[in-house]
Amino acid sequence: MLKIENLHARVEGKDILKGLTLAVNAGEVHAIMGPNGAGKSTLGNVLAGREGYEVTAGSVTFDGVDLLALEPEERAAAGVFLAFQYPVEIPGVNNTYFLRAALNAQRKARGEPELDSMQFLKLVREKLKVMRISDELLHRAVNEGFSGGEKKRNEIFQMAVLEPKLAILDETDSGLDIDALKQVAEGVNALRSPERSFLVVTHYQRLLDYIVPDFVHVLADGRIVESGDKSLALKLEAHGYAWVAEHGEPAGAGA
Ligand SMILES: Nc1ncnc2c1ncn2[C@@H]1O[C@H](COP(=O)(O)OP(=O)(O)OP(=O)(O)O)[C@@H](O)[C@H]1O
């Protein structure tokens, strides 16, 4: 589904991704771990097409299409979703209105009929049950005044409504209390399917007890330097990233 080859990317004139190679098949969950500043968020931003990130070499194909040639909204319509590390507040824009506009823009781009208010409300009610999010949040402006945890849950709720093919979760677990972490993990697990893939960026092995990944990768200095199964996360927790440099196998490739 997603094939990243020798990706190099630069932000503000600084090389951040330096030859990243990773393959994600449909239905797989890949966890990305790694030291601060390694380029994990940059990878998510490059895949989503965020402004200011310049790809200087390499390729990314998504379902056989050159993802890097698409505009951000075309990537979203193709099924790429990025849950931000720091979700943005959009004052004055109602959360439900925003979500409906986003979903309908994507449906229109895919040639699917748009949902009217009743159809959308039905969908939202279904998703609210799965995600166990308070409907009070829906009536407020997007993320405005939301607590850190509420913002993260709202990101996952957006994902549930938009039903992407590839969901990139950038430290969605940070700032969540124990119960919210479990709820977010349950929400993600409810969305796992043979057609949907996840890239889960996290610093904490704990999250991976709940969202059990098929693969764990270590991203360091702009590349994947080690790949393994979920036991790799336990080794990292026990020994830290220095252990990878000393004992890890140079991986280069992903799955
Ligand atoms: N907009 C920007 N302007 C300047 N430098 C940037 C920008 N975005 C990212 N960087 C730099 O790129 C490097 C990689 O950042 P990135 O956020 O991708 O790391 P990360 O692996 O997600 O780190 P963390 O675990 O701390 O979230 C850092 O040195 C960061 O300062």
The ligand as a Tripos MOL2 file, in Angstrom:
@<TRIPOS>MOLECULE
LIG
   31    33     1     0     0
SMALL
NO_CHARGES

@<TRIPOS>ATOM
      1 N1          9.4740   23.8780   10.7130 N.pl3     1 LIG1
      2 C1         10.7160   23.5900   11.1340 C.ar      1 LIG1
      3 N2         11.6840   24.5110   11.1430 N.ar      1 LIG1
      4 C2         12.9420   24.2290   11.5430 C.ar      1 LIG1
      5 N3         13.3200   23.0070   11.9680 N.ar      1 LIG1
      6 C3         12.4060   22.0550   11.9850 C.ar      1 LIG1
      7 C4         11.0470   22.2730   11.5770 C.ar      1 LIG1
      8 N4         10.3690   21.1120   11.7020 N.ar      1 LIG1
      9 C5         11.2520   20.2190   12.1740 C.ar      1 LIG1
     10 N5         12.4610   20.7650   12.3440 N.ar      1 LIG1
     11 C6         13.6640   20.1130   12.8720 C.3       1 LIG1
     12 O1         13.7430   18.8410   12.3070 O.3       1 LIG1
     13 C7         14.2640   17.9050   13.2490 C.3       1 LIG1
     14 C8         13.3470   16.7160   13.3150 C.3       1 LIG1
     15 O2         12.1240   17.1100   13.9000 O.3       1 LIG1
     16 P1         10.8940   16.1190   14.0750 P.3       1 LIG1
     17 O3          9.7970   16.9030   14.7140 O.co2     1 LIG1
     18 O4         10.6060   15.4490   12.7900 O.co2     1 LIG1
     19 O5         11.4970   15.0610   15.0990 O.3       1 LIG1
     20 P2         10.7760   13.9310   15.9350 P.3       1 LIG1
     21 O6         11.5260   12.6710   15.6890 O.co2     1 LIG1
     22 O7          9.3060   13.9000   15.6600 O.co2     1 LIG1
     23 O8         11.0550   14.4500   17.4180 O.3       1 LIG1
     24 P3         10.2050   14.3360   18.7880 P.3       1 LIG1
     25 O9         10.3270   12.9220   19.2490 O.co2     1 LIG1
     26 O10        10.9570   15.2780   19.7000 O.co2     1 LIG1
     27 O11         8.7850   14.7700   18.5250 O.co2     1 LIG1
     28 C9         14.4140   18.6620   14.5700 C.3       1 LIG1
     29 O12        15.7740   19.0180   14.7130 O.3       1 LIG1
     30 C10        13.5410   19.8690   14.3740 C.3       1 LIG1
     31 O13        14.0260   20.9760   15.1120 O.3       1 LIG1
@<TRIPOS>BOND
     1     1     2 1
     2     2     3 ar
     3     2     7 ar
     4     3     4 ar
     5     4     5 ar
     6     5     6 ar
     7     6     7 ar
     8     6    10 ar
     9     7     8 ar
    10     8     9 ar
    11     9    10 ar
    12    10    11 1
    13    11    12 1
    14    11    30 1
    15    12    13 1
    16    13    14 1
    17    13    28 1
    18    14    15 1
    19    15    16 1
    20    16    17 2
    21    16    18 1
    22    16    19 1
    23    19    20 1
    24    20    21 2
    25    20    22 1
    26    20    23 1
    27    23    24 1
    28    24    25 2
    29    24    26 1
    30    24    27 1
    31    28    29 1
    32    28    30 1
    33    30    31 1
@<TRIPOS>SUBSTRUCTURE
     1 LIG1         1 GROUP 0 **** ****
